[in-house]
Amino acid sequence: MEKLKMYFKTPYEEKGVIKNFSYKENNQYQSVNPIKIRFINDGTIYISDFMDDGIYYTFYIDEKTYKSIYYLTDKKPVSKKDENKYSCADLYSFHTERL
């Protein structure tokens, strides 16, 4: 079976740059790759790391629209202040996009 890897498009700094999620665990990053994906239905998937743990997500506030923008991350909360910004989940809604 082919091992799947997860990447992401940067949401703000270098808009749209594709980067791989981490392969190694340390005090700042969660080891995400290789990942497990299970399709639940046409709009819902289960994503976990190789240990069946959920993946962190966080958000930022768009300065123009004032909407919360949520995205997956391999960073871990490293301080008490960060804990309110990060959550862990394994079920996600999705849509497909051709690259």
Sequence and secondary structure as in RCSB ss.txt:
>XXXX:A:sequence
MEKLKMYFKTPYEEKGVIKNFSYKENNQYQSVNPIKIRFINDGTIYISDFMDDGIYYTFYIDEKTYKSIYYLTDK
KPVSKKDENKYSCADLYSFHTERL
>XXXX:A:secstr
   B  EEE SSTTTT EEE  SS  SSB    SEEEEEEETTEEEEEETTS  EEEEEEE TTT  EEEEE SB
   SHHHHTT EEESEEE      
